[in-house]
């Protein structure tokens, strides 16, 4: 008799377990998480006044004496169920900073707001999708004998799009070091925008915070050429943030002018290296700042929030610009399933990471991300709500919240993670059902995202 595959045998074993119903309830509670965390322990909630035990939970009564919780990985390539939840939280976080809600007043929708895109500079010509890649008259070649132009019409998903015309001419060192300093470049950009706004209003730059506050939420996205660029929602409020109206001089025109000027002006200098020298790193020439308004002109608020949420869940491997996990050795680079262009960037990051002057950049630890070590999504404190607040609200909605006077004692320990083959198969089915139910609910509510 033909033997069943291991996955099927394991799934049958689970289904025949007397505690299968409770185990399935745990899987459903995680939304079908692909790689749940296993905890063991207990929680006891006491009345803060009388000391009476209001609630006690212990994993000794659970299957395997453990509780499964979500891994909360944002990457769709690693855990689709958790990434969908993260995308939803990101959508509401960004949307609250555009339209209000989640403790943010609705009045902010009438504040000066921009949708800003900042790109990396050119590190060398790459193949592009479009009517003609890089049309060039004559047969000019670079010093390495490769053509400086390309008249081919590439499809947007063609593997050659984003690859250098000449890898030997491409500045891989500058590309990696720009990634390593991109977060610092953003910080200097924000500081300079505040300074320019203050100067345009005739204020001493150090007094800007007494009159207005600049809030933002930004997301980093890898382009086809494996270079990060930034999308950001930028908003002007009064000095106390969302609850305060900005002064009359803090309008969309002033904000647009300041953003454009600062993006072209700010720079970061790398530490001097005997091998590399000192580089001056700037934003690229492609700068876009579009006002967001309530009269229908420009990008819609929901569309912007959905756009940002979509990119937050994309892993580096999904965009073709790196991997979703760190590399520990040079051999890992050589065996990575990436393009030659990305592999060359990884090699450059690893080599630069071995130079003592670049040790603070931790380039080897971030080789998988091509040297970029910033968060995918960052926001200023006063922009809107937080992920923690959204998770707390969700917990309260399902009835897991305590009253302020309660005392909760928690004793938990990590004991593992992941699924057995059969459990993984069942979790996929649960995740598909949850996703389908969510889509049906959205259609019934008329929500399109």
C-alpha positions, -999 to 999 in steps of 0.1 A, spaced: 0 0 0 13 35 -9 23 55 21 8 90 26 32 119 25 46 131 58 25 163 57 -7 144 53 2 119 80 10 147 104 -23 165 96 -43 133 103 -24 128 136 -34 163 147 -70 159 136 -73 127 157 -58 144 188 -85 148 216 -74 184 220 -76 192 183 -106 216 186 -86 237 211 -55 236 190 -75 247 159 -89 276 180 -54 287 188 -44 286 151 -75 305 142 -68 331 169 -34 338 152 -51 342 118 -32 312 105 2 327 113 29 309 93 55 309 121 38 313 154 57 318 187 52 292 214 49 304 250 43 286 282 32 302 315 3 319 331 -15 352 337 -35 361 368 -56 393 370 -65 405 405 -89 432 417 -68 461 428 -89 468 458 -100 434 472 -72 412 458 -99 388 445 -88 367 415 -108 380 385 -92 358 359 -65 331 357 -51 316 326 -25 288 325 -11 269 295 -11 236 314 -45 230 300 -35 238 265 -24 213 238 13 206 244 10 230 274 18 259 252 1 290 237 6 301 201 8 338 194 14 357 161 50 361 149 40 397 138 65 396 109 56 424 84 70 406 53 45 389 31 72 366 19 76 352 54 41 353 69 12 365 47 -14 365 76 7 387 99 18 409 70 -19 416 61 -25 426 97 5 448 97 -6 464 64 -40 471 79 -24 487 110 -1 508 88 -31 519 67 -49 532 97 -18 547 112 -10 567 80 -47 575 74 -52 589 109 -24 614 102 -42 625 71 -79 625 80 -80 622 118 -93 594 140 -75 571 165 -72 601 189 -61 625 161 -86 654 155 -104 655 122 -92 692 117 -58 680 105 -73 672 71 -73 709 64 -37 714 74 -8 719 49 1 683 38 24 669 12 31 635 -3 68 636 -9 90 613 -29 128 615 -26 151 592 -46 187 580 -45 212 597 -69 225 580 -100 254 556 -94 256 548 -131 232 543 -160 208 514 -158 183 498 -182 149 513 -180 114 502 -191 95 524 -215 93 533 -252 131 532 -256 156 523 -228 184 547 -234 184 559 -270 217 573 -280 230 585 -314 262 568 -327 280 538 -313 298 554 -284 312 530 -258 325 534 -223 362 528 -213 353 491 -208 341 487 -244 303 486 -236 277 507 -254 266 538 -236 230 535 -250 203 510 -254 175 513 -279 155 483 -268 120 486 -255 120 467 -222 89 454 -205 84 466 -169 90 431 -156 120 423 -178 149 410 -157 173 435 -174 154 465 -161 174 482 -133 207 464 -143 237 486 -151 246 492 -187 282 487 -176 288 470 -142 324 481 -143 314 518 -146 287 515 -119 297 530 -85 288 501 -62 307 516 -33 288 549 -34 255 529 -37 261 509 -5 274 539 15 244 560 4 222 533 18 241 532 50 237 570 54 201 573 40 185 576 75 209 604 85 203 621 52 165 621 60 171 635 95 191 664 80 164 669 54 137 673 81 159 696 102 166 718 71 129 720 62 122 733 97 149 759 93 137 770 59 102 774 71 114 795 100 135 817 78 107 822 53 85 835 82 112 857 96 117 836 127 149 827 144 154 791 134 157 779 170 122 793 177 104 773 150 90 749 176 73 778 194 52 785 164 47 753 144 55 715 143 65 694 113 51 659 114 57 630 90 54 593 82 78 578 57 83 545 41 114 532 23 110 513 -10 136 496 -32 136 506 -68 143 482 -97 180 493 -96 181 481 -60 183 516 -46 160 528 -18 138 558 -23 115 574 2 77 582 2 66 604 30 35 622 42 45 656 56 21 678 76 23 712 94 6 717 127 7 743 154 33 741 182 12 716 202 9 692 173 -24 678 159 -45 696 185 -32 731 174 -38 751 143 -6 762 125 1 800 120 -10 816 87 24 816 72 26 778 76 8 770 43 12 744 15 32 768 -7 58 775 20 60 738 29 64 728 -8 92 754 -13 110 743 18 108 706 9 122 712 -26 150 735 -15 160 712 14 160 681 -7 184 697 -32 207 713 -5 213 687 23 241 663 22 261 639 44 298 634 43 312 599 49 341 593 72 374 595 54 387 561 43 422 554 29 406 530 5 376 550 -6 382 586 4 354 609 15 321 609 -3 294 636 -3 260 619 -4 228 637 -15 193 630 -27 187 623 -64 175 648 -89 140 632 -91 121 650 -63 83 651 -61 62 670 -36 24 669 -42 0 689 -20 -28 668 -5 -61 687 -3 -97 680 5 -111 694 -28 -103 664 -49 -71 677 -64 -39 656 -61 -36 621 -47 -65 609 -25 -58 604 12 -70 568 13 -49 560 -18 -18 574 -2 -24 554 30 -30 522 10 2 529 -11 23 532 20 8 502 36 15 481 5 52 488 5 56 482 43 48 445 38 71 439 9 103 421 18 136 428 1 135 394 -17 100 402 -31 113 434 -47 144 416 -60 167 439 -40 183 417 -14 171 391 11 149 391 41 174 375 64 210 384 75 240 368 59 268 354 81 295 345 56 309 354 22 297 320 9 261 331 17 264 359 -8 276 336 -35 247 312 -30 220 338 -26 191 337 -52 196 373 -64 206 390 -96 243 397 -105 237 434 -98 224 427 -63 251 401 -56 277 427 -66 261 452 -41 262 425 -14 299 419 -21 306 456 -19 288 459 14 307 429 28 341 443 17 334 478 30 321 462 63 356 448 68 372 482 68 378 495 104 367 531 95 332 518 85 328 495 116 301 518 131 279 513 100 277 475 106 276 469 69 282 432 72 252 428 95 231 447 68 246 431 37 213 413 30 196 448 28 225 462 6 237 484 35 204 500 42 198 498 80 169 521 86 133 510 94 110 505 65 84 528 82 92 557 105 71 585 118 75 615 140 59 613 175 30 637 168 21 624 134 -7 600 145 -13 569 166 12 540 172 13 503 163 12 496 201 -20 517 205 -36 500 175 -28 465 189 -42 476 223 -74 488 207 -78 455 189 -72 436 221 -98 457 239 -122 451 210 -120 413 215 -124 417 252 -88 412 265 -84 445 282 -81 451 320 -95 479 340 -71 506 353 -74 493 389 -67 456 381 -33 441 389 -20 416 364 7 391 372 24 375 341 49 346 340 58 336 305 86 317 288 95 312 252 96 275 243 98 274 205 83 286 172 69 274 139 47 245 128 50 208 121 44 199 84 7 190 91 1 220 112 15 243 85 -9 228 60 -39 234 83 -27 270 91 -26 278 54 -62 268 51 -72 289 81 -53 319 67 -71 315 34 -105 314 51 -96 345 72 -85 364 41 -116 354 22 -139 365 51 -120 398 52 -126 405 15 -163 396 18 -166 420 47 -149 448 28 -172 443 -2 -203 443 20 -191 476 36 -182 491 2 -145 494 12 -120 493 -17 -83 491 -9 
